[in-house]
């Protein structure tokens, strides 16, 4: 998924047989880590913090992505990014079983699936479908990030169809992540949602009110909508009036090294927590290097923002200190980008190059 803008202008009114060596590794990891309570609601999971990670569902052949048929081909030119599971077939339940076990064992309470809707139907939902069927589903809560930067919705009915699909398929699930009793839905771009709403003579407040009405008719108390945003006039003044309940972000396109990117994120956290009216769940990052997807065109130097386990840990510790400073406003909840965004160089899933090191740092900082 592409990086969010640095500044947002306020919108106007089949199972796989694993190799023996890998099965042995999986068994040893689980045995060492032990089994923790499956409840991962904010503040009631591994520790007093609730940490999640975005999941990019881009690794299944023949999906409508770039490259369209064999998505791993471009990543293979960067062998340091090869997952510990190998070039896996995403959507395979065994893959999801192991990913959820790792998430749970290393301190992640929830996973946020990037979710797409095109031509009045979901797209790239294979990983989420595998989650719903996984025997390890009970270990990790889930929610969705609506990647709404495509040409939908085109009308009020389109939007209502989207919300009804969420309600029918996800939001009632006992494993769905909730805050204040409400199922959480993240909106990637609130600016795009408002522009599309205006195009069919509606507005974000009207759309979110309709969504809450649909949810209540289905027996839910409503929906906890979050807006993906950097520090901006929208975050400070408009988001609450639009009907959002909290702020966060997928990522911020800032910095020409990981150290610069880390410092830029810290400034975003401080500004949002000091100026915004709504709670803000700190967005964290494992880095940025989009060269596998062709590179960052506007500023190629951003593709040098590559972390190490040590610099990533320092970034996490800064986020934790921020949560400690603002425990109520951050909900002591944060989201890491990303579990497996290999095309953008943002991933914490175990790889053959780094093994478990990135996940070990998550556990060390947030779930010691």
BELCOR-V533810 format. One record per residue. N is the residue number from 1. SS is DSSP state (alpha for helix, beta for strand, coil for the rest). OMEGA is omega in whole degrees, -180 to 180 (* if undefined). D_LAST is the distance of its C-alpha to the last C-alpha in whole Angstrom. Layout:
N|SS|OMEGA|D_LAST  N|SS|OMEGA|D_LAST
This chain:
1|coil|-177|31  2|coil|-179|33  3|coil|174|31  4|coil|-178|32  5|coil|179|34  6|coil|179|33  7|coil|-180|35  8|coil|176|36  9|coil|-179|40  10|coil|179|40  11|coil|177|42  12|coil|176|45  13|coil|*|46  14|coil|-172|36  15|coil|-177|33  16|coil|176|33  17|coil|-176|33  18|coil|174|30  19|coil|-177|31  20|alpha|-178|30  21|alpha|-179|28  22|alpha|176|26  23|alpha|179|26  24|alpha|179|25  25|alpha|179|22  26|alpha|-179|21  27|alpha|-178|21  28|alpha|179|19  29|alpha|-179|16  30|alpha|-178|16  31|alpha|-179|17  32|alpha|-174|14  33|alpha|-179|11  34|coil|-178|13  35|coil|-179|14  36|coil|-180|13  37|coil|-176|15  38|coil|-177|17  39|coil|-179|17  40|coil|175|16  41|coil|-178|18  42|coil|178|17  43|coil|-177|15  44|coil|-178|15  45|coil|-176|13  46|coil|-175|9  47|coil|178|8  48|coil|177|11  49|coil|174|11  50|beta|-173|13  51|beta|177|13  52|beta|178|16  53|beta|175|18  54|beta|-179|22  55|beta|-180|23  56|coil|-175|27  57|coil|-173|29  58|coil|-167|31  59|coil|174|31  60|coil|-179|34  61|coil|174|38  62|coil|173|41  63|coil|-175|39  64|coil|179|40  65|coil|180|38  66|coil|2|39  67|coil|-169|40  68|coil|-172|41  69|coil|-177|41  70|coil|-171|39  71|coil|-180|36  72|alpha|-171|34  73|alpha|180|37  74|alpha|-179|36  75|alpha|-179|33  76|coil|174|34  77|coil|178|36  78|coil|-171|32  79|alpha|177|31  80|alpha|-180|28  81|alpha|-177|27  82|coil|179|28  83|beta|175|25  84|coil|177|24  85|coil|-176|25  86|coil|-179|29  87|coil|-167|31  88|coil|175|30  89|coil|-179|32  90|coil|-174|30  91|coil|174|31  92|coil|-175|31  93|alpha|177|29  94|alpha|176|28  95|alpha|-179|26  96|alpha|177|24  97|alpha|-177|23  98|alpha|179|21  99|alpha|179|20  100|alpha|177|19  101|alpha|178|17  102|alpha|179|15  103|alpha|-178|14  104|alpha|-175|13  105|alpha|-177|11  106|coil|165|9  107|coil|175|8  108|coil|-177|12  109|coil|-178|14  110|beta|176|17  111|beta|-179|20  112|beta|-179|23  113|beta|169|26  114|beta|-172|28  115|beta|-174|31  116|beta|178|35  117|beta|-177|38  118|beta|178|42  119|coil|176|45  120|coil|175|44  121|beta|179|42  122|beta|178|38  123|beta|180|37  124|coil|-179|35  125|coil|-173|33  126|alpha|-180|33  127|alpha|178|29  128|alpha|176|29  129|alpha|178|31  130|alpha|176|29  131|alpha|-177|26  132|alpha|-179|29  133|alpha|-173|30  134|coil|175|27  135|coil|179|26  136|coil|179|22  137|alpha|-176|23  138|alpha|-175|21  139|alpha|-172|18  140|coil|175|18  141|beta|178|20  142|beta|170|22  143|beta|-179|25  144|beta|169|27  145|beta|178|28  146|beta|177|32  147|coil|-168|33  148|coil|-180|36  149|coil|174|37  150|coil|-169|40  151|coil|177|43  152|coil|2|42  153|coil|178|43  154|coil|180|47  155|coil|-178|48  156|alpha|180|47  157|alpha|177|47  158|alpha|-178|45  159|alpha|180|42  160|alpha|177|43  161|alpha|178|43  162|alpha|-177|39  163|alpha|179|38  164|alpha|177|40  165|alpha|177|38  166|alpha|-177|35  167|alpha|-176|36  168|alpha|-171|37  169|alpha|-172|35  170|alpha|-163|31  171|alpha|178|31  172|coil|-176|32  173|coil|-179|29  174|coil|178|27  175|coil|-179|24  176|beta|-178|25  177|coil|179|23  178|beta|171|24  179|beta|-175|24  180|coil|178|26  181|coil|-177|27  182|beta|175|29  183|beta|-173|28  184|beta|172|26  185|beta|179|29  186|beta|176|28  187|beta|-176|31  188|coil|-177|31  189|coil|176|34  190|alpha|178|35  191|alpha|180|38  192|alpha|180|39  193|alpha|180|39  194|alpha|179|42  195|alpha|180|44  196|alpha|178|44  197|alpha|180|45  198|alpha|-179|48  199|alpha|175|49  200|coil|172|50  201|coil|175|51  202|coil|180|48  203|coil|179|45  204|alpha|178|41  205|alpha|179|41  206|alpha|-179|44  207|alpha|-178|42  208|alpha|175|38  209|alpha|178|41  210|alpha|179|42  211|alpha|178|39  212|alpha|177|38  213|alpha|178|41  214|alpha|180|41  215|alpha|-179|37  216|alpha|178|39  217|alpha|179|42  218|coil|178|39  219|coil|177|38  220|coil|-180|35  221|coil|-177|34  222|coil|-180|34  223|beta|179|32  224|beta|-179|29  225|beta|172|30  226|beta|-180|28  227|beta|175|30  228|beta|-173|29  229|coil|165|30  230|coil|174|30  231|coil|-175|31  232|coil|175|35  233|alpha|177|37  234|alpha|-179|37  235|alpha|-175|33  236|alpha|-168|34  237|alpha|-167|37  238|alpha|-170|38  239|alpha|-179|35  240|alpha|-180|35  241|alpha|180|39  242|alpha|179|38  243|coil|176|36  244|coil|-179|33  245|coil|-180|30  246|beta|179|27  247|beta|168|27  248|beta|177|25  249|coil|173|26  250|coil|174|25  251|coil|176|26  252|coil|-178|28  253|coil|-172|30  254|coil|171|30  255|coil|179|30  256|coil|172|31  257|coil|180|28  258|alpha|179|25  259|alpha|177|25  260|alpha|-180|27  261|alpha|178|26  262|alpha|-180|22  263|alpha|178|25  264|alpha|176|27  265|alpha|-180|24  266|alpha|177|23  267|alpha|177|26  268|alpha|180|26  269|alpha|-176|24  270|alpha|-178|25  271|alpha|-179|29  272|alpha|-177|28  273|alpha|179|26  274|alpha|-169|29  275|alpha|-174|32  276|coil|179|31  277|coil|-174|32  278|coil|171|29  279|beta|178|25  280|beta|176|24  281|coil|-173|21  282|coil|173|20  283|beta|178|21  284|beta|-175|19  285|beta|172|20  286|coil|176|20  287|beta|-179|23  288|beta|174|27  289|coil|-172|29  290|alpha|-175|32  291|alpha|178|34  292|alpha|178|34  293|alpha|180|36  294|coil|176|38  295|coil|176|37  296|coil|-170|36  297|coil|-174|40  298|coil|-178|40  299|coil|-176|38  300|alpha|-179|37  301|alpha|177|35  302|alpha|-179|32  303|alpha|176|32  304|alpha|-176|31  305|beta|-177|27  306|beta|-178|25  307|coil|165|22  308|coil|175|20  309|alpha|-179|16  310|alpha|-180|16  311|alpha|176|18  312|alpha|179|16  313|alpha|178|13  314|alpha|177|15  315|alpha|179|16  316|alpha|-180|13  317|alpha|176|12  318|alpha|178|16  319|alpha|179|15  320|alpha|178|13  321|alpha|177|15  322|alpha|177|18  323|alpha|179|16  324|alpha|180|16  325|alpha|-179|19  326|coil|-173|21  327|alpha|-178|19  328|alpha|-175|22  329|alpha|177|23  330|alpha|-173|20  331|coil|-172|19  332|coil|-179|16  333|beta|178|16  334|beta|-177|16  335|beta|-179|18  336|beta|170|18  337|beta|5|21  338|coil|174|21  339|coil|-168|20  340|beta|177|23  341|beta|-175|26  342|alpha|180|27  343|alpha|179|30  344|alpha|177|29  345|coil|-177|27  346|beta|-174|24  347|beta|174|21  348|coil|175|18  349|coil|-180|19  350|coil|178|19  351|beta|178|22  352|coil|179|24  353|coil|-174|24  354|coil|-180|20  355|beta|-176|19  356|coil|-167|15  357|alpha|-178|14  358|alpha|177|14  359|alpha|177|12  360|alpha|179|10  361|alpha|175|10  362|alpha|-179|9  363|alpha|-179|6  364|alpha|-176|5  365|alpha|-170|6  366|alpha|-178|6  367|coil|-177|4  368|coil|*|0
